[in-house]
Amino acid sequence: MAVKQQHFVPRCYLKNFANHREQIFVIDKDTQKPYLSNIKNIANRKYFNDFPVEFLPDEYKKKEEAQFIEIDLSNIENKFKTALRHVIERLESIETKESSNKVIDRVFKSNLSFFLALQLVRTMSQRQKFQNMMQDISDLTSKFDHLGTKNQEYPEFSIIELINSSQSIDFNEFKVSVEKDANAQHLFFISDILDKGANSEIAKIFANHIWFLGINSTSIPLLTSDNPIVIKPYQNHGCGIDSYGVQVAYPISPKYLLVMHESSYWGDYKSFDRQSINLTEKCVTSHNKLQISQCHRQIYSSENTFVSLVK
C-alpha cells in the first residue's frame, strides 16, 4: 500500500520531544499561534519522497514502486531510532555519574554522521532551495531565449572564468536540463546519500568535525523544528557545513544537544571530541533562537513556553 503522508523529519526523532501520547507543541512562525499536535501530523507532505512519473522507467511507474526512496528512508529510520536511544542512554548515565563523559566511539560517530547527512538534505528547506535554483536557471535561460530570438540562434555563453574550463555551454542543449523537475533533482540528491552512506561527502564532513554532546540542566527546554540541523557561522567565513569555524547543531531531545565544530578553527578541542558538556542557559537560549530563525515554517517544543522567543 502506498504511503500518502511522508515525513521529512522522522517520527522516531520527534518522539523525543513529545509527551507519552506522542503530542508535541507546535508554533507556526508566520501565524505565531501555538497548538498541540500529534507527531504523525507534522513535518510531512503528501507524497513528498515520490519520484515524478516522467523520471521513472516503466516498471517503476506504479505509485508503490515510485516510493523506493520512502521505503529506504523508513528502513534507515529504524536504525536511526536505535542510535538516538543509545546516545540518550549514554548521556543519562553520564548525568548520574555512572560512566565517563566520552559519549560514543569513532565508528558510532561515523554511522551517526550518515543519519545526520540524510536529515540535512531531506527537508522542505532543501526542497525549496532546489526549486529556487531551478527557477533561477529557468529565468536565466529565458533571457537567453529572448536574446536568441533576436539573433536567430542561441549564443554560446563562455564560463571559462567560472569553471576554469576551455569549453562553453550551448544553450540549445542546456535548455533541456532546465525543464527537469526540481523535486526529482532533490530526490536524486537524497538517493545519492542513501547509496553512499557514511562515505557520502556530507557524512564525511560531519564525521571530521569535533563533536560535543551537551546536557541541558536548565529550566528551558531545547527546541527543534522542521529543519532541525542549524548552522552558526564564524564571523564572515560562510554558513556552509564545512566553512571555517562553523558550528552545526542538532537537538536530540529537550535535554540533549549535539554541537559539531569545524576542526581547523576549533583544533585545540580535538582531544575533547565526542565528550559531554553542560549547557548554560545562554547556550540553550542561543540555540533555540537558531532553531526559530532557520526553521522552514514550524518550531516544535516539549512545553508551551516558547511563544515569546518567536516574537
N, C-alpha and C positions, 0 to 999 in steps of 0.2 A: 504493500500500500504506500502511495506517495505521501511524503511529509509535506504539509502545507506551510505551517509556520516554522521558520528556520532561524535559529539563534545565531547572532554574530558575537555574543558574549555567552559562554556556556552556562547552562543552568547549574552544573556542578560547582562552578565558581560563585555564581550569585547566591547560592545557598549558604555560603559562609557569612553573608550579610543579612540573611533573612531570619525570621523567627521560626518556631517549631512547626508552624503551619505554612512555611515557605512563602511568607508575605514579607514585603520589603517596602520601605518608604521611598517614594519617587517624587522628584520635582522636575518639571519642565522649565528649562531656563528661559524660554520665551514667555510662557504664561505665568511662571513663578507661583504656581498653585500646587501644593503638595497633596499627595494622596497615597493610600496604601494599596499595593497590588501584589498579586501572586507572581512569582518569578517566571512562570511559564508565559506570562502576558507581556513581558518587557524584553528589550534588546533583541527583537526579532523582526523579520519582514517576511511577507508571503513569497515563497519560492526564491529566497534570497540567493541560495547557492546553486540553483539550477542553471545549467548552460542554455543559452538561447538555441532553439532548434536548428537554426541555419548553420551553426558551428559544429553540429554533431553528424557523425556518419549515420547511415540509415538504421543500423542495428541499435543505435542509442536514442532514437527519436521518441520512444515512449517515455511518458512522464517519470516512471520509476527508474528507467535507465539513465535519464538525464540527471539523476540525483547522486551520481557516484561521488561527487565532492562532499555532499551532505553525509553520505554513508561513511566515507573515510574520516570526516571530522568527528562523527559520532563514535567511531571506534577509538580514535585518538583520545577523545574526552574521557573515556573510561580509564585510561592510563593516567591522564592529567588529574582526575579526581583522586586517584591513589597517591600521586606525587604531592598534591596540595595537602592531603591529610598527613602525609609523612612530615612535611615541613612544619605544619601546625603542631603536631605532637612533639617534634623536637624542640620547638620554641617553648611549648608548655613545660617540658621537662627542664629546660634552662631556667625558666621563671621560678621553678620550685627547687632549683639548685641540685637537680638530680643528675645533671650531665654538664660537660664543658660547653663553652659558648661557641664552639665550631659547629655550625648547624648541619652542613651537608658536605659530602665529599666531592671531588672533582668530576667523577663520572656522573653523579646525580646532577651536578651543576650543568654539565653539557646537555643532558637529556631535558632538563627543565628549560634550558635556553631554546630548544626546539619548540616546546609548548608556547613559550613567550613570543617567539617569532611568528607563530601561527596567529596568536591573539593580536599582535600588532597589525598584521596585514588583512585580517578578515572582517574588519569593522565597517560600519556605514561611513565613517570619516574617510577611510581609504577608498571606498567605492566612490565617494564624492570627488576625491582627488582625481581618480581616473576619468570621471565624467567631465570634470573641468579641463583636464588635459586634452581629452578628445575634442571638446568644444573649442579650445584654443587652436588646435590643429585645423579643425574644420573652418574656423574663421580665417585662419591664415591662408588656407588653400582657396577659400572663396575669393580672397583678394587677388590671388594669382590667377584664379579663374577669370576674373574681370579683366586683369591685365592681359591674359592670354587671348581673350576675345578681341581686344583691341589690336593685338599683334598677329591674330590668326593662328597662333600656336602658343603652347606653354613655354615659358622661358626656363632655361636651366639656371638653378639657384646654387651658386657656389657656397659651400660651407667649409672651405679649407681651414679657415681660422678657427672654426668651432670644433672640428673633429680631427684636425691635423692630418687631413687626407687630400690626395690629389684628385679625388673624384668629385662629382657633383650629383645633384638629385634632379631627375626628370619628373616634373610634377604631374605629367600624364600617368606615370606609374604610381607616384606617391598618393595620388587622389584615391586610389582603390583602398589603401590601408586606412585612410581617414574614416571611411564608411563603416569600419568594423565597430561592433557594439562595445561600448566602454565596460559594460557588465562582464562580457566574455573576457576582455583583457584582464580585468580584476581577478576573475576566476582562474585564468591561466597562471597568474601570479601566485595565487593560493596553491594551485596544483603543483607548481614548481617547488614550493616549500615542503609540501607533503611528500613529494618524491625524494627530495634530498635530505630531509630530516635534519639531524644535528650538523650535517655538512652544508646546509644552506648558508648563504653569506650572512644573513641577518642573525641566524642562530650562532654562528662563529663570532660575530661582533659582540653579542650579548655574553657569550662564554668567556671572551677575553677581558670583559670589564671586571672591576673589583666590586664584589657584592657585600653589602651589609644587610642583615636581616633585623629590622627594627621592631622593638617591643613597645607598644603603646600602653603605658600605665596611667595616662591622664584621664580626665573625665570626658574628653572629647573623642568621639568615635572617628576612625578613619572612614572617609567617604570613598566610593568608587563611582563609575559612570558607564555609559555606553561606549566609551573609548578609554578603557581603564589604564593603559600604559601611557604615562605622561612624561614630558621631556622638559628639563630645566637647563637652558643653555648657559655656558660660562661666558660672561661679557658679550663680545660680538663675534664669537667664534662659530656661530651657526647652531642650528637646532636639529641637525641630523643625529641619528643614534650613535654615530662614531665621531661626532665633532669634538674638537679639542676641549677637554674639561667638562663635557656634558654629563648630566646626571639623568638617569632614566628610572622612573619609579613605578612600582606596581603594588597596590594594596592587596594583601592576601586575605585579610579579614578586617573587621573594625579594630582589632588589636595588633595586627602584624603587617609590616610593610617591607617590601624588597626595594632597595635602592642600589642601582648599578652605576658605578663611576668609571668614566673613560680612563684607561690605565696610564696613558702617557703623562697627563697632568697630575693625576692622583697617585702616581707611582710610589710615593712614600708609604702608602697604606696597603701595599701588596701583601705584606705579612699578615694583615688582618682580614684577608679575603675570606668570605663565607662565614664570618663571625656575627654574633648578635650584638646589638647596641640598644641602649634605652633611648627612646624618643622623648624630646622635650615638648612642651605644649606649643612652643613656637614652631617646631618642626612639623607637628601634626597639622596645625593651622595652615602653614605654608603649603603642605601637600594638598590639603583639602581645597585650597584656592586654585591650585594647578588643575585638579580634577574638574572644578567648576569652569575654569577658563578654557580647558581643552576638550571638554565633552562635546559630543556631536549635538545632542539635544537634551539628554536626561542625566540626572545625577541620582545616585542611589545611596541610601543610608539605613543602618540598623535602627536608628532612632529618628523621631521627628523633631530634630534640634538644629537643622542645618539651613533653615529658611533665611536667616539673617545674613549668612555668608554669600548667598546668591545675589543679594542686592548691592 
